[in-house]
């Protein structure tokens, strides 16, 4: 139960202050802005008032939801953090966090503020790292996110070529599904993403340039009993256990649509993983089946580690491509790498589908 005592009426200059009795946590002050209060936010006034400390606290609170922990991460006292948050809310004329007994929960406006603060803090960190590298005689950084299949073919070839042009360039490669990579790109943890747009809102946030299509193969371990059959149909695979990519991925959607269009129920036993290495080990150790991008498994089929089942799929995945943030000024290494990716992908598109093995 919460008991609220009024101290004074709100004015346009001063928000109303309540002394809130919250059982059993005792008394706490709460700042509430009158409904009639309208603050006009202009870039010039915000730039004159907003400080990096403000952004740092919003970023920390967004991650921890705890004012004490956020203050410790900033190496300041909790009262100082409380004062900074109060100044931020006064500046914007809105409550950004709900003060609950066990956490600081962001409001809708708080979520927007935290997102932009986190992007600004991450951007500053990237700037400082790149600036220090260039100042000390280095050649900069490039962080690339890629889906597994593109990383296995186009991205790796691209990294090999740009390393020849810029041998001292520091490159970080992160492999993950497109939905997670898009989150990291939006948070500015990536410079370039090679994958797919997975949500309608990504059309507003990112630029997308098609690189290549992505053929898929049905693969098994070399010992699998189905490899002995002279003819195979999709219906023959329904009773076997599968290794599948997670549901949010394009290749999993292709699998589900293929089974549904054939009137087949989803497999009862399955393992979900985005890891090609885990899939490779499981295929060799069990009689499971997997649907995989050709680029990820072709070399294992050629080496006799895996076998490809001659199953024709009537559906195909959408093409993957280069994804970058809209209206962003690219660094020289970024521009060079994108040019290389276009060239490498052109060679991939010219390749014929590999023969059955």
Buried (B, 14 or more C-beta within 10 A) or exposed (E): EEEEEEEEEBEEEBBBBBEBBBEEEEEEEBBEBBEEBEEEEEEEEEEEEBEEBBBBBBBBBBEBBBBEBBBBBBEBEBEBBBEBBEBBBBBBBBBBBEBEEEBBEBEEBBEEBBBEBBBBBBEBEBEEBBEEBEEEEBBBBBBBBBBBBBBBBBBBBBBEBBEEEBEEBBBEBBBBBBBBBBBBBBEBBBBBBBBBBBEEEBEEBBBBEEBBEBBBBBBBBEEBEBBEEEEBEBEEBBEBBBBBBEEBBBBBBBBEEBBEEEEBEEBEEBBEBBEBEEBBEBBBEBEBBBBBBBBBBBEBBEEEBBBBBEBEBEEEBEBBBBBBBEEEEBBEBBEBBBEBBBEBBEEBEEEEEEEEE
